[in-house]
Amino acid sequence: MAQLHRFYYNGPLTENNAVSLDEASAKHIWQVLRMQSDDRIMVTDGRGHIAEGVIKTVERHQCDVVLGKVSFHPRKKHLLHLCVGFTKNNSRNEWLLEKAAELGVTSITPIAASRSEKVHFRQERWEKLLTSALLQSQQYYLPELSDTATIPELVKKFAHIEHRYMAHCIDDGEKKNLSELLIPSVETVIFIGPEGDFRYDEVSLCMAQGFKAVSLGEQRLRTETAAIAACAYFNMINDGKE
């Protein structure tokens, strides 16, 4: 039996209630999928809930769906918070957002480090990218996209998390490969620097607050490549775990 198409609804999902999907979803259902009344789809809220729904009415700009049984999927223990220096190339930033979401990252925050590029934060567009990646990868939780933050702000925000790592290229002889340090089934924070890397004082600040310095291998990676490499390894070691 073919899997039902998934769609996102930004609101509560309640059994036997009708919800109206956004205009873009309605257009896709009507114009691309050519679905009709009584066809079935899946609806998720990106907060762990998902329901099978039956299309009540559909046209180019509107699609009303009556929800059936709603199920809830609790978050797993392996939460990954990615803090990364975005580049001045917006297409590379959007590629990073899409792929990180597909790999199940919990939250994404652009870092305002000394050498970071100024980020034109495109909240609405970027959230649409994350939503699309959520549906494509068939996950239950939409990644949290936070506004740009400084390193001291992020250190304070994640102070309660034990497993915190900072990837940098400073040759101080104290770094271990991230693959040696990541532990399955725990909440984790990873800092990835901007194209010009973190400064020594920024690294020192994080190390003094309990971060561990890590390497992502001998190759010099682009910022977005380094971020996705870290997300992919974290996803791999937690595959199938609660």
N, C-alpha and C positions, 0 to 999 in steps of 0.2 A: 504494500500500500504506500503510495507516494506521501511524503511529508507535506503537511499543510504550510502555506506561506505564512510568514510571521510579520506582524506589524506592531508599531509602537504607539501606545496611548499614554499621554502625560496626565495621569489622573488615577483615582482609585478604580480597581476592578472588582465588581460585585456581581455575584451570580444572579442571573435573570434580569440584570439591568441592561439598558441599551446605551452605547457610547457612540460618539461621532468622531471618526478618525480625522486627522488633519487633511488639508486640501491636497498636499502632495501624495499622500497615501491613497486618497480617493481617486485621484487621477491615474495613479499606477494600476490600481485594481480595475478601474473602468476601461482605461484606454490600452494598457499594455497587457494585462492578464485577461482582460475581457470577461471578468467574473460577473455573475448575476445574483439576483436575490436567491436565497436559500443555499448558496455556496458557502463552504466552511473555511475559516482561516484561524490562525492563532494570534492572540493579542497579549503583549507583555507591557508592563509598566516600567521596566528597567530597575525595579527595586525588589526583585525576587518573585514577583507574582506573574502567572501566565494562565490564560484561559482559552478554551476553544470557543469560537464565536460563529454565529450564523448571520450572514449578510441579510439585513432587512430591506434596505434600499441602497442603491448605488447609482451615481451619475458622475459627471466630470469633476464637480467641485465638492461633492459630499458623499460620504459612505457611513451609514448607520449599521451598527453591529449589535446583536443581542448576545450577551455573554452566557456561556454555560458554566460548568464547574470551574472554580478558580483554585489553582494549586500554588503552594508557596515553596520555594527552594531556598533554604537558609544559606547564608554566606559561608564559604569555606574558610579555614583558618589561615591559609596562605594568601594574605593580602599584600599587594606590592604597590608602594607609593613611589612614583617616578618623578624626580625633580631634575629638570634638564634645561641647559642654556639653549634657547631657540636661536635659529640662524636668521639672517636677513632675507633668505630665500623662502618665501611663504609656501611654495609648493613642497619644499623639503619638510617644512614644519607640519604640513597637512598629511604628508605621507607618514611621518612619525606618529601623529595622532591616530591615524587609521590603523596602522599595524600594531601599535601598542594596545589599542582597544581589542583587536582581534586576538591578541595574546593574553587577554584577561587582566590587564593592569587595573588596579583599584582606583588610583587617582593620578592626575598629571598636573604638575605645576611648573610653569616656566621660571627659571632662576634669573634674578637680576644680579649677576655677578659683575665684578669690575670690568671684565672684558666682554660682557654680553652685548649683543646687538639690541637696539630698541625694538621692542615687540609691539606690533599693531595687533592688539588683542581682538579677535573676531569671534566673539562669544557665540552668536547665533549660528554662523556658518560652521564653526568648529564643533558645536554640539550636534549639528546635523550629521557631520562626518562620523562622530562617535556613535550616534544612534544607528546609522547605516551599518557600521562595523559590528555593533552589538547584534543586529538582526542577522547579518551575513554569517557570523560565527556561532549563532544560536546559543548565546549566553543569556543570563538572567539579570545581570547587574550592569547598568550603564556607568562607565567610569566618571568620577567626579573631576571636572575641569576647573581648576582654581586660577585666579588672577595671578599675575607675576608677583613674585615675592623675593625679598633679599635673603641672603644666606643666614644672617642672624634670626630673621623671622621664621625661616624654615627649621632651623635648629631648635628654636623654642617650640614650634608647632609639633614637632615629632620627638620631643624629649622623652615622652613616655614609652617609646618603642625601643626595645633592646637592640635589635639587629639593624644597624645603620651603617651604610657603606658610602664611600666617596671615591669615584674613579678619577684619576688625574695622571698626567704625564711627567710630573716633576721627578727627576732621577735622584731620589733620596735613599734608595736601597731598602726601603721599609715596606714595600707593597707585596701582597700576595695576590695570586690570581683569584678573581671573583668565584670561579668554579670550586676553589678549595674552601671557601668560607660560607657560601650560601647553604642554608639548612632548610629542608622541606617542612612544610606545615607550620610556619611561623610568619608573623607579620614583619615586613621588611621595608626599609627605605633605601633608595639608591639615588645618589647625586651624580649627574653626568655634566661635565663642564661645557662651556661655550667653545666656539672654534679656536679661540686663543688660549684655552685651558683656564683653570683656576689659578689665582696667584698664590704664592707661598703663604701669605698671611691668612688667606681664606682657608687653605688646607689646615694650617695650624689651629685656627679657631675651631674647626670641626673635630680635629683630633683631640683637642682639649676637652671637648664635650662628649667624647666616647665613640665617635665614628671610627671605622677602620678603613685605612687606605687600601684601594684595590687596583689591580691591573686587569685589562680585558684582552691581554695577549701582546705579542711582540709587534703586531701590525699597528700602524698609526691610523685609527679609524675616524671617519667623520662623526660629528656629534650625533646625528640621527642614527647612524649605523651602530655606534657604541650603545645607544639607548635600546635599540631593538635587540642587539646581541644579549644584553643583560635581561631584558624581558623574556626572550626566547629561552634562555637557560633556566630562568626561574620557573617558567611555565613547564618546561620539560621535567624538572626534578619533582614537580608537584602534580604531574599528570596522574589522575586516578585517585588522588588523596583527598580526604575530607578537609 
